Amino acid sequence: MARMQLASPPASVQSTLRPELMILADGTTIEWAPLATACGCEIGPSGVTVDPRIAESSRDAVLHFALETALWGRIDQRSNPVIRAAHALAAAHATDALINLYPRAEASTVREGLPPALARLIAAAVSPVMPADLTEIVEACGRIGEGRMFADDTWQAFLRLKSIAVPTMALMLRDGDNRLDLDPETGCNRYGGSPFPRANIIEYSSSTAADLSALSLRAAEVTRRGLMVAAAQDRVSAALSSTAEWIKLDLLRTLGIDPEDAIFPVLAASGTTAIMMATHIASAGDGRTTLAIMIGPDETGRGVPAAVVGRHPAPCAPSGVLVPQNGPIAGMATETQIMRLAIRNNQGRPVAPDSLAEPIAGIVARERSAGRKVVLHVVEGSKTGLVAPGIATVLSLRRWFPDLAIVVDACQLRTGYAVLRRYLKAGCMVALTGSKFMGGPPFSGALLVPAQMFDGMAALPAGFADYSWRHDWPAEDEGRCAGLPASGNAGLLLRWRGALAEMEAFAEQPAAKVASLLDEIGRTVRAALLAMSDIVPLPAVPATGADSEPWAGRPSIFTFAVRARHNDGWLDEAALRRLHILLSTDVSDRLPATAGIEQRRLAAQICHIGQPVGFAAGAHSAGLRIAIGARSIADAARHGGLEILRRDVDDVLAKLRLLLDLGL
């Protein structure tokens, strides 16, 4: 599939548009002038005019419709009335999806202010069946031109475009996880993230999920435009297949893996799904009962233990199908047992990674002698940045037990790529995401599989049809993937294209400079945490990276407990979750009338930090996280970036103190 590039719009346009509209406007000129048209805009293939007399609340929606229509016109330049009308319906369908991303109150206001002719067109585009008065509706918007429009032909032409006639931001929310679902009141997902690029927020949430960046959106929009071309030519499935192959090749290239190294990426909606895939690859077709040794399961994804034993980790699968949480996944072995090894001691301090080698080896030897299959799950960057047992121990275990199946959870992707390549060379499978440290769109997962791991693998379980698509897997495995849907997952592909853009931008930074910046950032964050009496930093050790990129050994997740004001204890995970929500919310309307200007500024500031993580042992049962990601590092590399970071960290902690003072 051919690659496309976008050019930046004129500066005069950039200064007035929201980021998502500025990106959509690439290649289109925009003018504002009074018009006599019923839909509030005039549209040509290279330029649009919008009537400024439209209700201000609805102008962005009208402009979006105009830009989408113009884009379809450039992509498919056939000028007959059927095609022009289909383009208008596709643009109206996309505009409806855009409005649905807004918080409920805002969306209602936008719809009330739409020109009536455009509102009717949108209603037609989202109708499950062709409206009887379709010709009249389209004619009212002036989108037929000369010639006769045949309603049935128009509807069929529109249906061919419909699956891609969705804004990039909305497409990226599809076929991922119900944690991407937007709260109708706030317009944010369960992590507090927005589907739009946002300005003026403080964001240190890369341990969980970050907001969509303009860089990610621009890269994903390029891919969507390629899919729009394919839709106009009625070859979406083939385009999704080729796009998936390009993304897999680009992922290998970005990680420094030669395609000749026989490492096969499998795309996954999330890190948990990637672990589920690894479980099947490691165990299926073996015939023995499996024991999964999980290192630090308390500091990995909540659904991972369920996925490891062949059970649904959540009530909704990536396909959108409702499933029984913790119920068996059809076709997966559910006899797997889990043995958990903690990575923190009874005082909550991290254990020495190399201290785990002997107990792991003893368990493996005992279970193998009892005739059981053993799969070892190691963590290369936990929710708090811990590594256990580390690459050196894993390589020793491989020497002692050459056929031991090992799954590396590197979903945080805070480990140097050289270490990941060593794991792969040793025959380990590696699960990763592009949406945590790298800051790509949430739920961009992948599993890297050495070719030999596919030997003897059974056909994929029937239940995987709810979690995966045919094009996610290697083309060479077509037979074993026959039960998967062939339709393709456009949302996952767009998310990965955005994530790869973030990874490539990070790779442009010199490794030594990144290491130096992380040292300075670490000093800044630790000093700020120590200066506040209501919190205490929790002990952690960074990913070990002496034989990897210089930056990989520096800490980038800073976890801290928060003192309870009503007693001498510490806030638990539930209380920290409420505090986390308030930090990422404008609470200025909850201040007393006597609040000062600075208090009101802090209360209104959106502070998006890492969600709380719970601990099984120690004096502190849970902690919040300031997680520094690749995007923050790139910002710090710019002139004045470190000073901005210091100010932002101070604001996060000042708002936290304000919330505690107010008892919110």
LOMAR-920135 format. One record per residue (C-alpha): residue in one letter; z negated, y, x negated. Coordinates in pm, 1 decimal. Example, Ala and Ser with C-alpha at 12.3 -4.5 7.8 and 13.67 -1.06 7.14 Angstrom:
<recs>
type,pz,py,px
a,-780.0,-450.0,-1230.0
s,-714.0,-106.0,-1367.0
</recs>
This chain:
<recs>
type,pz,py,px
m,0.0,0.0,0.0
a,103.2,336.6,-148.0
r,-173.6,577.0,-255.7
m,-188.2,924.5,-100.0
q,-344.8,1244.5,-231.3
l,-475.4,1551.0,-51.5
a,-431.3,1908.9,-162.1
s,-698.8,2171.0,-99.1
p,-636.4,2419.0,184.7
p,-613.9,2794.8,112.4
a,-935.3,2971.7,17.3
s,-921.5,3183.4,334.4
v,-939.2,2865.5,540.9
q,-1205.9,2699.2,325.1
s,-1449.4,2984.5,386.6
t,-1446.4,2940.1,765.5
l,-1422.6,2564.6,827.4
r,-1681.4,2289.3,839.4
p,-1624.5,2046.0,550.1
e,-1478.8,1769.1,768.6
l,-1228.1,2010.2,924.6
m,-1140.2,2157.4,587.0
i,-1050.6,1809.3,463.3
l,-855.3,1731.3,780.1
a,-669.3,2061.7,736.7
d,-521.1,1954.4,403.0
g,-144.4,1998.3,437.4
t,-172.1,2215.9,750.8
t,-177.0,2595.7,784.6
i,-414.2,2744.2,1043.3
e,-374.4,3068.5,1236.7
w,-584.4,3227.1,1510.1
a,-403.5,3421.9,1784.3
p,-415.4,3463.5,2162.7
l,-197.0,3201.5,2330.2
a,-63.0,3128.7,2674.9
t,-86.3,2748.6,2633.0
a,-309.6,2549.7,2864.3
c,-470.2,2343.5,2586.8
g,-563.7,2642.6,2371.8
c,-341.1,2566.2,2073.1
e,16.0,2546.8,1948.6
i,110.1,2270.5,1709.1
g,384.8,2222.9,1454.5
p,406.5,1954.1,1186.1
s,289.9,2189.4,909.9
g,87.9,2449.1,1096.3
v,-129.7,2507.6,1401.3
t,-241.5,2814.4,1595.2
v,-565.6,2819.7,1791.7
d,-662.9,3072.2,2058.1
p,-982.8,3250.4,1944.5
r,-1069.0,3326.6,2308.2
i,-1173.8,2963.3,2358.2
a,-1548.2,2920.9,2398.4
e,-1696.9,2938.4,2048.3
s,-1881.3,2610.0,2098.0
s,-1549.9,2427.1,2154.4
r,-1323.1,2586.6,1894.3
d,-1386.5,2318.5,1632.7
a,-1293.9,2047.0,1883.0
v,-971.8,2225.0,1982.1
l,-886.3,2280.9,1617.2
h,-956.0,1914.7,1544.5
f,-716.8,1812.2,1822.3
a,-448.9,2044.0,1685.3
l,-490.4,1925.0,1326.0
e,-484.4,1557.4,1428.6
t,-170.8,1610.5,1636.8
a,0.9,1792.0,1350.4
l,-96.4,1514.0,1111.7
w,52.8,1246.1,1337.2
g,366.3,1458.5,1359.6
r,403.5,1465.9,981.9
i,332.9,1094.3,951.0
d,578.7,993.3,1223.9
q,855.8,1251.7,1246.2
r,1040.8,1099.8,1538.5
s,1069.4,1382.4,1790.5
n,1138.3,1199.2,2115.5
p,900.9,1275.8,2407.1
v,739.8,930.5,2409.3
i,629.6,958.4,2046.0
r,515.7,1320.4,2083.0
a,307.8,1226.5,2386.6
a,159.8,924.4,2207.9
h,58.9,1151.8,1919.4
a,-116.2,1386.0,2162.8
l,-307.3,1098.0,2319.0
a,-404.7,967.3,1974.0
a,-530.5,1311.7,1872.1
a,-722.5,1345.4,2198.7
h,-878.8,1002.6,2142.7
a,-990.2,1109.3,1794.0
t,-1130.5,1437.0,1926.9
d,-1338.3,1251.1,2184.5
a,-1478.4,1031.9,1903.4
l,-1558.9,1345.4,1702.8
i,-1751.9,1501.1,1991.9
n,-1944.7,1176.7,2036.0
l,-2083.2,1220.2,1683.7
y,-2261.1,1541.2,1783.6
p,-2615.3,1541.9,1922.1
r,-2613.1,1498.8,2298.2
a,-2687.6,1861.2,2387.4
e,-2426.2,1997.2,2150.2
a,-2165.4,1746.3,2269.3
s,-2226.9,1848.5,2630.3
t,-2178.7,2215.4,2544.5
v,-1857.9,2138.2,2355.1
r,-1711.6,1945.1,2647.5
e,-1801.5,2219.1,2896.5
g,-1607.2,2475.6,2692.9
l,-1287.3,2275.2,2642.4
p,-968.6,2405.8,2804.0
p,-929.4,2202.3,3127.0
a,-587.3,2068.1,3026.7
l,-725.4,1931.8,2698.3
a,-1031.5,1787.6,2875.2
r,-797.3,1595.5,3108.9
l,-593.1,1467.3,2814.9
i,-908.4,1344.8,2640.4
a,-1021.0,1169.5,2958.6
a,-681.9,996.8,2977.8
a,-697.2,888.6,2612.9
v,-1033.7,717.3,2654.5
s,-941.1,553.1,2983.9
p,-925.5,171.8,2960.4
v,-607.3,172.8,3170.3
m,-311.1,406.5,3190.4
p,-379.7,693.4,3435.3
a,-129.9,709.4,3720.4
d,-65.0,1078.7,3648.4
l,-24.4,1040.0,3271.0
t,305.2,1231.5,3259.4
e,154.0,1527.9,3441.5
i,-151.3,1529.1,3212.4
v,56.0,1531.4,2894.8
e,301.2,1788.5,3030.4
a,10.6,2022.5,3104.7
c,-69.4,2027.7,2732.1
g,289.7,2107.1,2640.5
r,332.4,1801.1,2421.5
i,652.7,1651.4,2564.0
g,917.0,1905.1,2474.0
e,1276.9,1843.0,2570.1
g,1373.3,1512.7,2723.5
r,1208.0,1268.3,2956.0
m,877.2,1096.9,2894.5
f,834.0,740.8,3021.2
a,467.4,685.3,3093.7
d,462.3,309.6,3030.6
d,639.8,344.6,2696.8
t,409.0,629.9,2599.5
w,97.9,427.9,2678.1
q,221.3,131.7,2473.7
a,306.4,359.8,2180.2
f,-41.9,513.4,2202.2
l,-210.1,171.4,2205.8
r,-41.3,90.1,1873.4
l,-209.5,398.0,1721.1
k,-542.4,375.4,1900.2
s,-741.2,165.1,1650.3
i,-683.4,424.1,1376.3
a,-688.8,727.1,1609.7
v,-1051.7,796.0,1517.7
p,-1196.8,1053.8,1275.6
t,-1279.7,915.4,933.5
m,-1650.6,989.1,986.2
a,-1653.0,779.3,1305.0
l,-1447.2,495.5,1156.9
m,-1700.6,463.8,875.2
l,-1977.5,399.7,1129.9
r,-1798.0,93.9,1265.6
d,-1844.6,-270.7,1173.5
g,-2139.4,-207.1,945.4
d,-2490.8,-230.9,1085.4
n,-2677.9,-99.4,1386.8
r,-2880.2,114.0,1146.2
l,-2568.5,331.9,1135.1
d,-2598.4,399.7,1508.7
l,-2667.1,765.7,1575.4
d,-2970.0,891.6,1762.5
p,-2820.8,1073.0,2064.2
e,-3077.3,1353.1,2036.1
t,-3049.7,1426.9,1662.4
g,-2704.4,1294.5,1572.5
c,-2855.4,1117.8,1269.9
n,-2878.6,749.8,1181.2
r,-3197.8,548.3,1140.6
y,-3233.3,672.3,782.6
g,-3213.1,1036.5,891.3
g,-2861.1,1072.4,751.6
s,-2578.2,1263.4,915.5
p,-2220.9,1136.3,964.2
f,-2101.8,1478.7,845.2
p,-2134.9,1644.5,504.7
r,-2427.6,1885.6,537.8
a,-2510.6,2194.3,338.5
n,-2858.0,2328.7,266.4
i,-3041.1,1996.5,275.0
i,-3256.6,1852.6,-0.5
e,-3153.3,1494.5,-61.2
y,-3334.5,1243.1,-279.5
s,-3284.0,936.4,-61.7
s,-3059.8,719.5,-279.0
s,-3308.1,430.7,-264.1
t,-3206.0,379.1,99.8
a,-2904.9,580.6,216.9
a,-2767.3,928.4,160.6
d,-2569.6,1170.0,374.6
l,-2192.8,1148.5,363.4
s,-2060.9,1372.4,85.9
a,-1742.8,1577.7,93.8
l,-1615.5,1375.1,-204.5
s,-1661.3,1044.8,-18.8
l,-1508.0,1185.1,298.4
r,-1202.7,1318.3,118.4
a,-1138.3,983.5,-51.7
a,-1185.4,793.1,274.7
e,-956.6,1033.7,459.3
v,-678.2,957.4,212.1
t,-715.8,589.4,299.2
r,-722.5,660.3,672.9
r,-395.3,851.8,643.3
g,-239.3,549.6,479.7
l,-358.3,340.6,773.3
m,-214.9,598.7,1014.3
v,125.3,551.0,850.3
a,86.6,176.3,898.1
a,-15.2,222.0,1262.8
a,297.5,426.4,1330.3
q,498.3,137.0,1184.3
d,297.7,-127.8,1375.9
r,167.5,-298.0,1061.1
v,-203.8,-214.5,1056.0
s,-315.3,-569.1,975.3
a,-94.0,-588.6,666.5
a,-211.6,-244.3,555.4
l,-576.7,-341.9,591.4
s,-512.0,-651.4,380.7
s,-343.8,-458.0,100.1
t,-610.0,-184.7,114.8
a,-882.0,-447.9,74.4
e,-706.4,-589.9,-231.8
w,-673.6,-244.7,-388.7
i,-1042.8,-177.6,-332.0
k,-1144.0,-508.1,-491.4
l,-927.3,-434.4,-796.2
d,-1064.6,-80.8,-822.7
l,-1421.8,-210.9,-798.7
l,-1359.6,-452.1,-1087.0
r,-1196.6,-176.2,-1290.9
t,-1483.3,66.1,-1227.4
l,-1736.0,-195.6,-1340.2
g,-1535.4,-265.4,-1654.8
i,-1439.0,-618.4,-1544.0
d,-1096.2,-742.1,-1643.9
p,-905.1,-903.8,-1354.9
e,-834.8,-1190.8,-1596.0
d,-1209.4,-1264.5,-1618.8
a,-1187.6,-1470.9,-1297.4
i,-1451.1,-1268.9,-1110.8
f,-1376.9,-1241.2,-739.1
p,-1528.5,-962.3,-525.8
v,-1614.9,-1040.9,-164.6
l,-1659.6,-726.4,43.0
a,-1965.5,-716.1,267.4
a,-2097.8,-480.4,532.4
s,-2433.3,-460.3,351.3
g,-2631.5,-598.9,61.2
t,-2805.5,-835.6,302.4
t,-2470.4,-972.6,418.6
a,-2369.0,-1017.8,53.6
i,-2686.0,-1223.8,-7.7
m,-2604.8,-1431.0,300.5
m,-2259.1,-1504.0,159.0
a,-2410.5,-1597.8,-177.5
t,-2651.1,-1838.2,-6.7
h,-2361.7,-2025.9,152.4
i,-2155.6,-2033.9,-167.9
a,-2451.7,-2163.2,-369.3
s,-2563.1,-2430.5,-123.6
a,-2285.6,-2537.3,111.0
g,-2126.7,-2870.4,40.2
d,-2411.8,-2984.4,-186.1
g,-2586.8,-3208.7,67.0
r,-2936.1,-3167.0,-78.1
t,-3221.8,-2972.2,77.2
t,-3237.1,-2628.2,-81.4
l,-3533.8,-2436.6,-218.9
a,-3475.1,-2063.4,-266.3
i,-3698.7,-1902.4,-526.4
m,-3718.7,-1532.6,-433.7
i,-3848.6,-1288.0,-692.3
g,-4014.8,-983.8,-535.7
p,-3896.9,-1035.6,-176.0
d,-4132.5,-758.9,-58.4
e,-3925.1,-505.3,-249.9
t,-3581.2,-608.8,-135.0
g,-3403.6,-563.7,198.7
r,-3614.3,-653.5,502.5
g,-3352.2,-893.7,632.7
v,-3285.5,-1074.0,305.8
p,-3539.5,-1359.6,352.1
a,-3384.5,-1441.2,691.8
a,-3033.4,-1435.2,545.2
v,-3141.9,-1669.2,263.5
v,-3248.9,-1935.1,514.4
g,-2935.6,-1902.3,728.7
r,-3079.9,-1687.2,1006.4
h,-2964.4,-1362.5,1164.1
p,-3139.6,-1080.4,976.9
a,-3099.6,-826.6,1260.8
p,-3034.2,-820.9,1635.5
c,-2680.1,-693.8,1589.3
a,-2417.0,-832.3,1349.9
p,-2165.1,-609.1,1166.5
s,-1899.3,-696.0,1424.5
g,-2117.3,-537.2,1692.1
v,-2200.5,-871.9,1851.3
l,-2560.8,-904.3,1968.1
v,-2732.8,-1201.4,1804.6
p,-3085.0,-1347.6,1826.3
q,-3275.8,-1197.8,1533.6
n,-3414.0,-1480.3,1316.0
g,-3210.2,-1727.1,1519.0
p,-2984.6,-1970.8,1327.8
i,-2638.7,-1856.5,1217.1
a,-2390.3,-2108.3,1353.9
g,-2283.4,-2352.3,1086.0
m,-2530.4,-2241.8,817.4
a,-2791.6,-2477.2,677.0
t,-3131.3,-2374.6,811.3
e,-3341.3,-2629.4,622.6
t,-3369.6,-2400.2,321.1
q,-3726.4,-2325.4,219.0
i,-3842.7,-2013.7,36.2
m,-4089.3,-1989.2,-250.4
r,-4192.2,-1628.7,-317.6
l,-4294.7,-1495.5,-659.1
a,-4456.1,-1151.1,-659.8
i,-4350.3,-878.5,-901.0
r,-4677.6,-688.2,-864.8
n,-5026.6,-820.8,-939.2
n,-5333.6,-797.8,-715.9
q,-5392.1,-441.6,-834.3
g,-5038.5,-343.5,-731.8
r,-4917.1,-301.9,-1089.9
p,-4583.4,-450.0,-1197.6
v,-4605.3,-783.6,-1375.6
a,-4436.5,-819.5,-1713.1
p,-4084.5,-948.3,-1636.8
d,-4092.3,-1209.6,-1914.8
s,-4417.3,-1353.0,-1776.8
l,-4215.4,-1507.4,-1493.6
a,-4002.7,-1732.1,-1715.6
e,-4251.0,-2017.7,-1746.3
p,-4348.8,-2042.5,-1376.4
i,-3982.9,-2026.4,-1269.3
a,-3884.6,-2299.6,-1514.6
g,-4171.2,-2518.2,-1394.7
i,-4070.7,-2481.3,-1030.4
v,-3704.4,-2553.0,-1104.4
a,-3787.7,-2866.4,-1306.0
r,-4027.7,-2997.7,-1041.0
e,-3792.5,-2938.0,-747.5
r,-3490.6,-3083.8,-924.8
s,-3684.3,-3398.8,-1010.6
a,-3769.6,-3426.9,-641.3
g,-3398.5,-3422.6,-556.8
r,-3378.4,-3070.2,-417.9
k,-3117.0,-2800.9,-482.4
v,-3266.6,-2481.4,-628.8
v,-3119.4,-2132.3,-585.5
l,-3290.3,-1857.5,-784.1
h,-3279.2,-1502.9,-641.8
v,-3363.1,-1239.6,-903.6
v,-3398.1,-865.7,-858.2
e,-3218.0,-621.8,-1084.5
g,-3358.8,-300.6,-943.7
s,-3602.2,-329.4,-650.9
k,-3683.2,-68.0,-388.2
t,-3913.9,95.2,-643.6
g,-3691.6,36.2,-946.8
l,-3847.1,-285.7,-1080.7
v,-3653.2,-561.1,-1260.1
a,-3767.4,-922.6,-1257.4
p,-3740.6,-1145.2,-1447.6
g,-3467.1,-957.9,-1638.7
i,-3142.8,-1055.8,-1808.1
a,-3306.8,-1219.4,-2112.8
t,-3514.4,-1458.3,-1899.9
v,-3218.5,-1539.8,-1675.0
l,-3001.1,-1627.5,-1975.2
s,-3277.9,-1854.6,-2106.0
l,-3302.5,-2027.1,-1768.7
r,-2926.3,-2081.1,-1771.1
r,-2953.9,-2251.1,-2110.5
w,-3234.6,-2476.3,-1988.6
f,-3069.0,-2549.9,-1651.1
p,-2691.9,-2500.1,-1689.3
d,-2614.2,-2579.3,-1325.1
l,-2890.8,-2362.1,-1174.5
a,-2743.2,-2137.0,-903.2
i,-2856.0,-1777.3,-957.5
v,-2807.1,-1479.3,-724.4
v,-2871.4,-1134.0,-869.7
d,-2977.4,-863.8,-624.0
a,-2840.5,-549.4,-789.3
c,-2790.2,-370.2,-458.4
q,-2953.4,-51.6,-586.4
l,-2688.8,-48.5,-864.7
r,-2926.6,128.1,-1103.6
t,-2845.6,-129.9,-1371.3
g,-2591.8,-66.8,-1643.0
y,-2255.6,-229.3,-1588.9
a,-2277.3,-411.6,-1922.0
v,-2583.5,-603.4,-1798.3
l,-2403.5,-692.0,-1474.0
r,-2111.6,-827.6,-1676.7
r,-2353.1,-1044.7,-1878.7
y,-2493.5,-1192.2,-1557.9
l,-2141.1,-1269.1,-1437.1
k,-2039.4,-1419.8,-1768.9
a,-2341.3,-1651.4,-1740.0
g,-2213.4,-1774.3,-1402.1
c,-2448.5,-1573.8,-1179.4
m,-2337.4,-1417.9,-851.6
v,-2415.6,-1046.0,-826.5
a,-2476.1,-857.4,-500.2
l,-2436.8,-481.0,-516.0
t,-2371.8,-176.5,-301.3
g,-2200.6,154.9,-360.0
s,-2426.4,334.2,-116.0
k,-2766.7,362.8,-283.8
f,-2782.3,497.8,-640.6
m,-2411.8,583.9,-631.5
g,-2448.8,781.0,-307.0
g,-2146.5,639.0,-126.2
p,-2133.5,600.0,252.2
p,-2412.4,370.9,378.3
f,-2333.5,-0.7,407.8
s,-2079.6,-51.7,132.1
g,-2169.3,-397.6,4.7
a,-2001.6,-654.8,-216.8
l,-2068.9,-988.0,-380.6
l,-1918.5,-1058.9,-723.2
v,-1849.6,-1429.7,-761.5
p,-1745.5,-1617.0,-1079.1
a,-1450.1,-1839.5,-991.6
q,-1631.9,-2164.7,-1067.7
m,-1887.9,-2093.5,-794.5
f,-1619.3,-2154.2,-533.1
d,-1567.5,-2510.0,-658.6
g,-1688.3,-2749.3,-392.4
m,-1777.0,-2471.5,-148.6
a,-1747.3,-2582.9,213.1
a,-1552.5,-2391.9,476.6
l,-1728.8,-2077.7,589.8
p,-1971.3,-2125.4,880.1
a,-1847.4,-2036.2,1227.0
g,-2122.7,-1774.9,1250.1
f,-1968.4,-1577.9,963.3
a,-1703.8,-1456.9,1209.0
d,-1967.4,-1207.7,1328.2
y,-2032.1,-1083.0,973.8
s,-1707.2,-1093.7,781.1
w,-1330.4,-1054.1,800.1
r,-1054.5,-1255.6,640.5
h,-947.4,-977.6,404.3
d,-1302.9,-941.6,266.9
w,-1261.4,-1274.2,83.8
p,-1026.9,-1373.9,-200.8
a,-672.4,-1441.3,-87.6
e,-693.7,-1774.4,-271.5
d,-961.7,-1894.4,-26.0
e,-750.6,-1860.8,287.1
g,-810.2,-2219.8,398.3
r,-1189.5,-2200.0,389.3
c,-1180.5,-1860.1,561.0
a,-959.0,-1967.2,850.5
g,-1235.2,-1908.0,1105.4
l,-1275.1,-1539.4,1021.1
p,-1104.4,-1264.4,1221.8
a,-779.0,-1147.7,1063.5
s,-797.4,-799.7,1216.2
g,-966.1,-639.9,913.6
n,-1263.9,-404.4,886.7
a,-1132.4,-49.9,853.0
g,-1484.5,97.1,855.4
l,-1594.3,-107.5,553.6
l,-1276.5,-25.5,361.6
l,-1318.0,347.8,419.2
r,-1684.6,329.8,319.4
w,-1593.5,149.9,-2.3
r,-1317.8,399.1,-81.8
g,-1576.8,676.0,-54.9
a,-1826.1,481.1,-265.8
l,-1567.1,419.5,-536.0
a,-1497.3,792.2,-551.6
e,-1868.7,851.5,-619.2
m,-1876.5,574.5,-881.6
e,-1572.4,716.3,-1057.4
a,-1721.2,1067.0,-1057.5
f,-2042.9,932.9,-1210.2
a,-1847.3,738.9,-1472.9
e,-1689.8,1065.6,-1589.7
q,-2031.7,1183.6,-1711.8
p,-2101.2,1089.2,-2076.9
a,-2361.6,809.2,-2082.5
a,-2577.0,983.6,-2343.5
k,-2580.7,1303.3,-2138.1
v,-2684.0,1111.0,-1826.6
a,-2969.0,949.3,-2021.4
s,-3087.5,1288.1,-2144.9
l,-3068.6,1433.6,-1794.4
l,-3266.6,1142.9,-1649.5
d,-3534.8,1195.2,-1914.1
e,-3563.4,1561.1,-1814.9
i,-3548.4,1481.5,-1442.3
g,-3821.7,1220.8,-1488.4
r,-4049.7,1471.0,-1661.1
t,-3983.7,1724.5,-1386.3
v,-4056.3,1488.3,-1097.3
r,-4363.7,1330.7,-1256.5
a,-4511.6,1673.1,-1336.7
a,-4459.5,1787.1,-977.4
l,-4620.2,1470.1,-837.8
l,-4921.2,1495.0,-1069.4
a,-4975.2,1859.7,-974.6
m,-5040.1,1776.1,-606.8
s,-5386.8,1646.6,-519.3
d,-5276.9,1477.5,-194.8
i,-5053.1,1225.2,-366.8
v,-5066.0,978.4,-653.1
p,-4763.2,837.1,-838.7
l,-4746.2,457.8,-822.0
p,-4675.3,253.6,-1135.1
a,-4325.8,124.2,-1192.4
v,-4099.4,29.1,-1479.3
p,-3729.7,108.5,-1496.3
a,-3442.1,-132.0,-1523.8
t,-3425.8,-265.7,-1877.8
g,-3109.7,-147.7,-2044.3
a,-3149.7,-161.0,-2420.7
d,-2823.7,-351.8,-2452.3
s,-2649.9,-159.4,-2176.6
e,-2554.8,200.7,-2106.3
p,-2818.8,445.0,-2239.0
w,-2905.3,580.3,-1893.7
a,-2987.5,239.8,-1742.1
g,-3334.7,218.4,-1896.9
r,-3454.5,545.0,-1745.4
p,-3652.1,552.9,-1419.0
s,-3476.0,711.6,-1123.2
i,-3707.0,612.1,-833.9
f,-4045.9,782.5,-818.4
t,-4281.4,621.7,-566.1
f,-4601.9,789.9,-454.5
a,-4887.9,725.3,-213.3
v,-5014.2,999.3,17.6
r,-5381.8,1061.6,79.8
a,-5509.3,1052.5,439.3
r,-5677.9,1379.5,535.9
h,-5905.8,1219.5,799.0
n,-6073.2,974.0,559.3
d,-6092.5,876.3,193.4
g,-5806.6,627.5,222.4
w,-5429.5,641.6,192.8
l,-5160.2,661.4,458.6
d,-5015.9,323.3,554.4
e,-4647.2,242.9,600.1
a,-4642.1,338.2,970.0
a,-4801.0,677.7,900.6
l,-4565.0,738.6,608.7
r,-4270.6,652.4,831.9
r,-4374.1,927.3,1073.4
l,-4415.4,1166.9,781.1
h,-4072.1,1068.1,648.6
i,-3913.9,1156.7,983.7
l,-4089.4,1494.9,992.4
l,-3976.4,1574.1,638.9
s,-3613.7,1527.8,746.9
t,-3658.3,1732.4,1066.3
d,-3671.7,2104.6,1137.1
v,-4028.6,2141.1,1265.5
s,-4043.5,2521.1,1262.4
d,-4089.1,2524.8,1641.9
r,-4417.9,2337.7,1596.7
l,-4579.9,2602.4,1376.6
p,-4857.5,2827.3,1508.2
a,-4766.6,3186.4,1590.9
t,-4958.6,3301.6,1281.7
a,-4732.1,3108.7,1039.8
g,-4578.3,3316.6,764.4
i,-4217.5,3349.7,651.3
e,-4254.9,3094.2,369.7
q,-4417.3,2841.1,600.2
r,-4133.5,2881.6,848.2
r,-3875.9,2837.7,573.0
l,-4038.0,2517.0,453.5
a,-4081.0,2381.8,806.5
a,-3709.8,2431.8,876.6
q,-3596.0,2275.1,548.3
i,-3441.9,1927.7,584.5
c,-3590.8,1706.0,310.4
h,-3419.8,1367.5,305.0
i,-3610.1,1134.8,70.1
g,-3644.8,758.3,36.7
q,-3802.4,570.3,325.7
p,-4154.5,430.8,278.0
v,-4189.8,91.9,115.4
g,-4487.8,-137.0,173.2
f,-4685.5,-332.2,-86.6
a,-4859.1,-665.7,-35.8
a,-5144.9,-591.7,-278.2
g,-5323.4,-308.1,-450.6
a,-5517.2,1.2,-346.1
h,-5211.7,159.8,-186.7
s,-5038.1,-26.2,93.3
a,-4725.5,189.3,96.6
g,-4547.3,478.0,-71.1
l,-4270.5,731.1,-19.0
r,-3994.3,767.5,-274.9
i,-3809.7,1049.4,-446.1
a,-3494.2,867.1,-550.9
i,-3256.2,1035.2,-792.7
g,-2897.5,922.0,-744.9
a,-2566.7,964.5,-921.1
r,-2480.4,1270.4,-712.4
s,-2806.5,1444.4,-811.3
i,-2738.6,1365.4,-1175.6
a,-2387.5,1507.9,-1153.8
d,-2528.3,1822.4,-990.3
a,-2791.2,1852.5,-1264.5
a,-2515.4,1830.6,-1524.7
r,-2370.5,2153.3,-1391.8
h,-2499.5,2490.8,-1508.9
g,-2838.1,2559.9,-1352.0
g,-2856.4,2216.9,-1189.4
l,-3192.2,2121.1,-1336.8
e,-3351.7,2443.1,-1217.5
i,-3222.6,2374.0,-865.6
l,-3366.2,2022.2,-886.5
r,-3708.7,2157.4,-987.0
r,-3703.3,2398.7,-696.1
d,-3596.1,2128.2,-452.1
v,-3866.8,1882.6,-561.8
d,-4125.1,2160.4,-527.4
d,-3996.9,2230.0,-175.1
v,-4018.8,1862.6,-76.5
l,-4380.9,1844.9,-185.3
a,-4463.5,2185.2,-37.4
k,-4327.8,2078.7,301.0
l,-4522.3,1753.0,274.3
r,-4840.6,1951.7,207.3
l,-4762.4,2179.5,504.2
l,-4720.6,1880.3,734.5
l,-5054.2,1738.8,618.6
d,-5225.0,2076.4,664.4
l,-5093.2,2101.8,1019.3
g,-5189.1,1743.6,1100.6
l,-4839.0,1668.5,1229.4
</recs>
